[in-house]
Amino acid sequence: MRRGMTGRAPSSIDVLIVGAGIAGASLAASLAPWRQVVLIEAEDMPGYHATGRSAAFWHESYGGPGVQPLSSVSFAWLSEQGFLSPRAAINIARRGEAARVDAFMAAFTARGVAVERMTQDEIAARVPGIRAPWSEAAYEGACSDIDVGALHAVYLGAAKRAGARLVTRAPLSAARRVAGAWDVSVGGDTIRAATIVNAAGAWADAVAARCGVASVGIQPYRRTVAQVRLGCPVPADLPLVIHIGGEFYFKGESEGRIWLSPHDETPSAPCDAAPDEMDVALAIDRLQSVVDWPVAAVERKWAGLRSFAPDRLPVFGADPRQPGFVWCAGQGGFGIQTSPAIGALLAAQLGAPPPEGAIGAIDPAPYAPSRFG
Ligand SMILES: Cc1cc2nc3c(=O)[nH]c(=O)nc-3n(C[C@H](O)[C@H](O)[C@H](O)COP(=O)(O)OP(=O)(O)OC[C@H]3O[C@@H](n4cnc5c(N)ncnc54)[C@H](O)[C@@H]3O)c2cc1C
């Protein structure tokens, strides 16, 4: 064990969480008051991979109707704790895509999501310079920016105060089931744990394999974001403008600057993802088909991996075939905004009390790994 320990890890613990991104951290925060928890992270710092590379929004319809309940019930806690700031979203479409906007409105209003149809004038008032074909939109006023760094730090702090230990530069390399528990090789040490939670993001299937557990088919996909300086005034509070068919999104970053993505989904092996110049060029090309804003400079660009199960729903709960092995994976492009719900619901399956309020009313069955047989 290398860093981040206030002492050596105990030789036998209740729950070993593999991965200290938002998934592992949120679970640790909810579980540590009730179970002895160690959180191991392969990198020098927690949050180096997907969690540190997000576009940092809470967008209730994002991820589709199957994900929306987890996002919806997470909103109140994120808001009460001060992690959200107002943004609003315009789910935009071309004139010929009006039927898609209608279908989107029908699907989400039926689920209690506050969405409103926008007129072309209303779109133009919120997005100055919008080009004529982009005349259809559904407005979601609740869309917010998330302070991801603060949220992640609060989860880790709460876990630590409740007695959890975070160990960085500590990759799980192998695990064996011995006498009803796990002997886990972490660096040069062995930790004995009753339960392993696989919160390894893009590496979730690789971690399962190292434990001798069959994969559930978690596939990472690269997603690119660029921070662009514009040659015209665009307000910092520009809403999230997101194509209803998934071709692009952009949102205000500061006065005259936006974050922009071509909504790329390039299959990737688990890795330290880097942006591809072609994806940045594609993002700018798509932006210029939507608005008449000149691009003055690309100031920053980055990429990260969004990891999905085959049905694109998150996977959390006990593995149906391997006792003591629990999944917390497949959070795709919505792992930050759903983390309060997933952390609390999974903690309840591992010994924490059931969550109160709206989160406690969620049925976790659709997200159970047993759906893969
Ligand atoms: C460009 C981009 C934009 C996004 N925008 C949003 C957004 O606006 N809103 C939103 O809600 N979500 C967004 N997401 C999705 C969100 O970032 C992810 O769903 C979330 O961060 C996943 O968290 P995680 O903890 O599962 O993964 P990660 O943050 O990747 O953490 C997994 C950790 O496991 C560690 N690990 C791997 N193998 C081992 C091992 N063998 N031993 C120990 N540790 C190991 C890794 O080092 C890593 O730190 C975005 C993602 C990307 C890439």
The ligand as an SDF file (V2000), in Angstrom:
LIG
                    3D

 53 58  0  0  0  0  0  0  0  0999 V2000
  -16.2080   14.0670  -21.7750 C   0  0  0  0  0  0  0  0  0  0  0  0
  -17.1740   13.5410  -20.7370 C   0  0  0  0  0  0  0  0  0  0  0  0
  -18.2460   14.3450  -20.3520 C   0  0  0  0  0  0  0  0  0  0  0  0
  -19.1140   13.9060  -19.3590 C   0  0  0  0  0  0  0  0  0  0  0  0
  -20.0840   14.7620  -18.9220 N   0  0  0  0  0  0  0  0  0  0  0  0
  -20.8800   14.3620  -17.9020 C   0  0  0  0  0  0  0  0  0  0  0  0
  -21.8480   15.2670  -17.3670 C   0  0  0  0  0  0  0  0  0  0  0  0
  -21.9560   16.4190  -17.8070 O   0  0  0  0  0  0  0  0  0  0  0  0
  -22.6380   14.8290  -16.3320 N   0  0  0  0  0  0  0  0  0  0  0  0
  -22.5230   13.5600  -15.8230 C   0  0  0  0  0  0  0  0  0  0  0  0
  -23.2680   13.2150  -14.9110 O   0  0  0  0  0  0  0  0  0  0  0  0
  -21.6090   12.7020  -16.3080 N   0  0  0  0  0  0  0  0  0  0  0  0
  -20.7930   13.0720  -17.3270 C   0  0  0  0  0  0  0  0  0  0  0  0
  -19.8570   12.2150  -17.8180 N   0  0  0  0  0  0  0  0  0  0  0  0
  -19.8300   10.8360  -17.3020 C   0  0  0  0  0  0  0  0  0  0  0  0
  -19.1240   10.7470  -15.9790 C   0  0  0  0  0  0  0  0  0  0  0  0
  -17.9000   11.4680  -16.0330 O   0  0  0  0  0  0  0  0  0  0  0  0
  -18.8840    9.2650  -15.6620 C   0  0  0  0  0  0  0  0  0  0  0  0
  -20.1030    8.5410  -15.7540 O   0  0  0  0  0  0  0  0  0  0  0  0
  -18.3540    9.0770  -14.2620 C   0  0  0  0  0  0  0  0  0  0  0  0
  -17.2550    9.9210  -14.0210 O   0  0  0  0  0  0  0  0  0  0  0  0
  -17.9400    7.6270  -14.0500 C   0  0  0  0  0  0  0  0  0  0  0  0
  -17.3700    7.5450  -12.7670 O   0  0  0  0  0  0  0  0  0  0  0  0
  -16.5690    6.2580  -12.3340 P   0  0  0  0  0  0  0  0  0  0  0  0
  -16.1450    6.4700  -10.9370 O   0  0  0  0  0  0  0  0  0  0  0  0
  -17.3470    5.0590  -12.6840 O   0  0  0  0  0  0  0  0  0  0  0  0
  -15.2870    6.2160  -13.3280 O   0  0  0  0  0  0  0  0  0  0  0  0
  -13.8580    6.8840  -13.2010 P   0  0  0  0  0  0  0  0  0  0  0  0
  -13.9330    8.2970  -12.7920 O   0  0  0  0  0  0  0  0  0  0  0  0
  -13.1330    6.5840  -14.4590 O   0  0  0  0  0  0  0  0  0  0  0  0
  -13.1990    6.1000  -11.9840 O   0  0  0  0  0  0  0  0  0  0  0  0
  -12.8070    4.7360  -12.0740 C   0  0  0  0  0  0  0  0  0  0  0  0
  -11.4800    4.6290  -11.3480 C   0  0  0  0  0  0  0  0  0  0  0  0
  -11.1140    3.2630  -11.2220 O   0  0  0  0  0  0  0  0  0  0  0  0
   -9.7090    3.2140  -11.2100 C   0  0  0  0  0  0  0  0  0  0  0  0
   -9.2590    1.8690  -11.5010 N   0  0  0  0  0  0  0  0  0  0  0  0
   -9.3230    1.1920  -12.6730 C   0  0  0  0  0  0  0  0  0  0  0  0
   -8.7760   -0.0320  -12.5540 N   0  0  0  0  0  0  0  0  0  0  0  0
   -8.3530   -0.1510  -11.2660 C   0  0  0  0  0  0  0  0  0  0  0  0
   -7.7050   -1.1950  -10.5230 C   0  0  0  0  0  0  0  0  0  0  0  0
   -7.3770   -2.3690  -11.0990 N   0  0  0  0  0  0  0  0  0  0  0  0
   -7.4100   -0.9670   -9.2230 N   0  0  0  0  0  0  0  0  0  0  0  0
   -7.7300    0.2180   -8.6330 C   0  0  0  0  0  0  0  0  0  0  0  0
   -8.3460    1.2400   -9.2910 N   0  0  0  0  0  0  0  0  0  0  0  0
   -8.6590    1.0510  -10.5990 C   0  0  0  0  0  0  0  0  0  0  0  0
   -9.3150    4.2140  -12.2970 C   0  0  0  0  0  0  0  0  0  0  0  0
   -7.9880    4.6530  -12.1460 O   0  0  0  0  0  0  0  0  0  0  0  0
  -10.3540    5.3100  -12.0950 C   0  0  0  0  0  0  0  0  0  0  0  0
   -9.8590    6.3820  -11.3160 O   0  0  0  0  0  0  0  0  0  0  0  0
  -18.9510   12.6210  -18.7910 C   0  0  0  0  0  0  0  0  0  0  0  0
  -17.8850   11.8140  -19.1910 C   0  0  0  0  0  0  0  0  0  0  0  0
  -17.0030   12.2710  -20.1390 C   0  0  0  0  0  0  0  0  0  0  0  0
  -15.8370   11.4150  -20.5360 C   0  0  0  0  0  0  0  0  0  0  0  0
  1  2  1  0
  2  3  1  0
  2 52  2  0
  3  4  2  0
  4  5  1  0
  4 50  1  0
  5  6  2  0
  6  7  1  0
  6 13  1  0
  7  8  2  0
  7  9  1  0
  9 10  1  0
 10 11  2  0
 10 12  1  0
 12 13  2  0
 13 14  1  0
 14 15  1  0
 14 50  1  0
 15 16  1  0
 16 17  1  0
 16 18  1  0
 18 19  1  0
 18 20  1  0
 20 21  1  0
 20 22  1  0
 22 23  1  0
 23 24  1  0
 24 25  2  0
 24 26  1  0
 24 27  1  0
 27 28  1  0
 28 29  2  0
 28 30  1  0
 28 31  1  0
 31 32  1  0
 32 33  1  0
 33 34  1  0
 33 48  1  0
 34 35  1  0
 35 36  1  0
 35 46  1  0
 36 37  1  0
 36 45  1  0
 37 38  2  0
 38 39  1  0
 39 40  1  0
 39 45  2  0
 40 41  1  0
 40 42  2  0
 42 43  1  0
 43 44  2  0
 44 45  1  0
 46 47  1  0
 46 48  1  0
 48 49  1  0
 50 51  2  0
 51 52  1  0
 52 53  1  0
M  END
$$$$
